[in-house]
């Protein structure tokens, strides 16, 4: 190559553009310490002096489609760049950066960034700054699922502590639904008038205010809260999905529920459907497996 000095100066430039912003924005004492200087470290590893001059032995390399070296000019993404001019301005930039480093002032990091941007603009190179790896990343909400055993137990304990049910037996009406989004829906017999029923929803760690609903067969469709345990819902879900995994093309469950009738409670779902077989599955009140058989 006829102008190795020019090529390697350009190589310095592109290496500088790819530096992480975290190296610029970290503490000035650490960043500007001579032993940790990004510029000095790069120059040492790649045989450049502080002025950007190449001090090592030259090596030949193949020009790419986006960088074609032609005497005193090169073409980068369609733009013709004068290499002597670029080399001169690169040296000036390195000199300015060295002066800024010596200031050891908190504002120096921003000035270095500004100086690099000015150089890019002068050379008509793509701008956009250096990557800021410390920039705040968008918060990704965790995917919701059926509550964990401790959270289910907490939800039931909070239900027991509702002011309107203090010192009173809580009777659950009709059903309790444990959904895959972490919410729980149920209905309770009114604490004062046993002919009334109110609906409640547990969401984001709290129970909603009661909402009146129409109800029938209240006596036959109520069951004491004290005789059920919400954490058993997790047990039912895990057993169900374990069995479903054994059935060809069966879908796993994401929610379970309790159904109440004639003073008894039963866990659902109670069937597992595959593309060739169908199974019945039943659970004890405590969520353990009662039976599993092919229909």
C-alpha positions, 0 to 999 in steps of 0.5 A: 500500500502506498500510504500506510500512514494515511490508512492507519490514521483512518483506522484510528478514526473508525476504532474511535467511533466504535468505543463504548460511551461508558469509557468516556462517561466514567469517572474523570480520574479513572478515564484520564489516568495515563495508564487507562487512557483509551487513546494511549492504550489503543496507540500502544496496542496498534503502534501509534504515537500520541500524534497519530503517527504509525510507528510499527511495521506496515502490513498490507490489507485488502480494500473493501467495497466501502473503502477504496484507497485511491492515492490521496482520496478514499471513498466511504459509502459513496463520499470521497474523503481527502486523506491528507486533510483527514489525517491532519484533522485527526491529529488536531482532534487527538491533540485537543482530546489530550488537552481536555484529559489534562484538565481532569474536570467533570465537564471534560468528558462532554467536551471530548464527545463534542470534539469527536462530533465536530470532527465527524461533521467536518469529515462528512462522516455519519454522526450519532455519537458514541454508544451510551451503554449506561443509558436508561433501558426501557423497563420490560414488564415481567410476564404475569402468571398464576401466583406463587404459593406464598403469594396465594397464601398472602391473598387468602390472608388479606381476604380474611382481614377485610374489615367487614368480615372481622370476627365473622365466618367467610362463606365463598359462593359458587366458585373461586377462579385463579387466572394466569395473569395473577388475578383471583375472582370470587364471590362471598356471602354478604357479611350482614345479610346472608341473602346477598352476595358480593363479588371481589377481585384480587389484583396487584396485591390487593382486593377490590371493593365489593360489587353486588351480584345476583345469586341463587341457591346460596345455601347449596352453593357456599363453602367455608373459606377456612376449609380451602387453601388458595396455595393448593391452586398452584399444586393443581396446576402443576399436577395437571400440566405434568399429566397433560405433557404425557398426552399427545397434543394436549394443551397445558392449563394456565388457570384453575378454579374451584367449583362449589355445589351441595356444600362440597368443593371440586377443583377444575379442569377435570379433563385433558384432551389430546388429538387421539385420547381423552383423560379424566383427572380429579383432585382432592380438596388439598390439591393432590391427585385423586385419580387419572384415567383414560375415558 
